[in-house]
Amino acid sequence: MPFLHLHRSFEEAFYVVEGEVQFQLGVEEIRARPGSAVLVPAGVPHCFRNAGTEDVELIVVASPARAVTAIEEVGQVAPGDIDRLAAILERHDTELLERHPHWVPPAVTPSPS
């Protein structure tokens, strides 16, 4: 989930089984390797991505359990369908804070001459 977002009413915990994951948690950036655990409290802006060249395997725990439904639905969104992603997140009490991947700057529109 490379898009910065926050969950208003649930927490997530990530355990890295394989690979290297880059997390943005508020203003803090974390690189997590196998055996690392990262807790994301409710209300904290966050996103994450594969930071290495190998596949990543994560165990994700969400509380309350209904948050798993949001994760499953987000996993079905076609790449680039930001409107559908935002609608799913909002339905699950989550706010999409950026409409572009966090680590890629948005396109710059040239100013008219």
C-alpha positions as CSV (number, residue, x, y, z in Angstrom):
1,M,0.0,0.0,0.0
2,P,2.2,2.8,-1.3
3,F,-0.5,5.4,-0.7
4,L,-0.4,7.5,2.5
5,H,-3.6,6.8,4.5
6,L,-4.8,6.6,8.0
7,H,-7.3,4.4,9.8
8,R,-9.6,6.3,12.1
9,S,-10.8,3.4,14.2
10,F,-8.4,0.4,13.9
11,E,-4.8,-0.6,14.4
12,E,-2.5,-2.7,12.3
13,A,0.5,-4.7,13.1
14,F,3.0,-6.0,10.5
15,Y,5.5,-8.8,10.9
16,V,8.1,-9.2,8.2
17,V,8.7,-12.8,7.3
18,E,10.7,-12.3,4.1
19,G,12.1,-9.4,2.3
20,E,12.6,-5.7,3.2
21,V,9.7,-3.3,3.7
22,Q,9.9,0.5,3.9
23,F,7.2,2.0,6.1
24,Q,6.3,5.7,6.5
25,L,4.7,6.2,9.9
26,G,3.8,9.8,10.4
27,V,7.1,11.6,10.0
28,E,9.2,8.5,10.7
29,E,10.6,6.2,8.0
30,I,11.3,2.6,9.0
31,R,13.1,-0.2,7.1
32,A,11.9,-3.5,8.4
33,R,13.7,-6.8,7.7
34,P,12.7,-10.4,8.5
35,G,11.8,-10.7,12.1
36,S,10.8,-7.0,12.5
37,A,7.4,-6.0,13.7
38,V,5.8,-2.6,13.1
39,L,2.7,-1.3,15.0
40,V,0.5,1.3,13.4
41,P,-1.9,2.9,15.9
42,A,-5.3,4.3,14.8
43,G,-5.0,7.8,13.4
44,V,-1.3,7.6,12.3
45,P,-0.7,8.3,8.7
46,H,1.2,5.4,7.1
47,C,2.1,3.6,3.9
48,F,4.6,0.9,3.0
49,R,6.3,-0.7,0.0
50,N,8.8,-3.4,-1.0
51,A,12.2,-1.8,-0.4
52,G,14.3,-4.7,-1.8
53,T,14.7,-6.8,-4.9
54,E,13.1,-9.9,-3.5
55,D,9.4,-10.7,-2.8
56,V,8.0,-9.6,0.6
57,E,6.0,-11.8,2.9
58,L,4.1,-10.1,5.7
59,I,1.8,-11.2,8.4
60,V,-0.8,-8.5,9.1
61,V,-2.9,-8.3,12.2
62,A,-5.7,-5.8,12.4
63,S,-7.9,-4.9,15.3
64,P,-10.8,-4.9,15.3
65,A,-11.1,-8.0,13.0
66,R,-13.5,-6.3,10.6
67,A,-10.5,-4.4,9.3
68,V,-9.5,-7.6,7.4
69,T,-12.4,-7.0,5.1
70,A,-11.0,-3.6,4.1
71,I,-7.6,-5.2,3.4
72,E,-9.2,-7.9,1.2
73,E,-11.3,-5.4,-0.7
74,V,-8.3,-3.1,-1.3
75,G,-6.4,-6.1,-2.7
76,Q,-9.0,-6.4,-5.5
77,V,-8.5,-2.8,-6.8
78,A,-7.0,-2.5,-10.2
79,P,-3.7,-0.5,-10.3
80,G,-4.5,3.1,-11.0
81,D,-8.1,3.0,-9.9
82,I,-7.6,5.7,-7.2
83,D,-11.3,6.6,-7.0
84,R,-12.4,3.0,-6.2
85,L,-9.5,2.7,-3.7
86,A,-10.6,5.9,-2.0
87,A,-14.2,4.8,-1.9
88,I,-13.4,1.4,-0.3
89,L,-11.1,3.0,2.3
90,E,-13.7,5.6,3.2
91,R,-16.3,2.9,3.6
92,H,-14.0,1.3,6.1
93,D,-13.3,4.4,8.2
94,T,-10.0,5.1,6.5
95,E,-8.8,8.3,4.8
96,L,-6.7,8.3,1.7
97,L,-4.2,11.2,2.3
98,E,-2.4,11.2,-1.1
99,R,-3.8,10.2,-4.5
100,H,-0.3,9.2,-5.8
101,P,2.2,6.7,-4.4
102,H,4.0,8.3,-1.5
103,W,7.5,7.8,-2.7
104,V,6.9,9.0,-6.3
105,P,6.4,12.7,-6.7
106,P,3.2,13.8,-8.4
107,A,3.5,15.0,-12.0
108,V,4.2,18.6,-12.4
109,T,1.9,20.5,-14.7
110,P,3.8,23.2,-16.7
111,S,2.4,26.7,-16.1
112,P,0.9,28.4,-19.1
113,S,3.3,30.8,-20.8
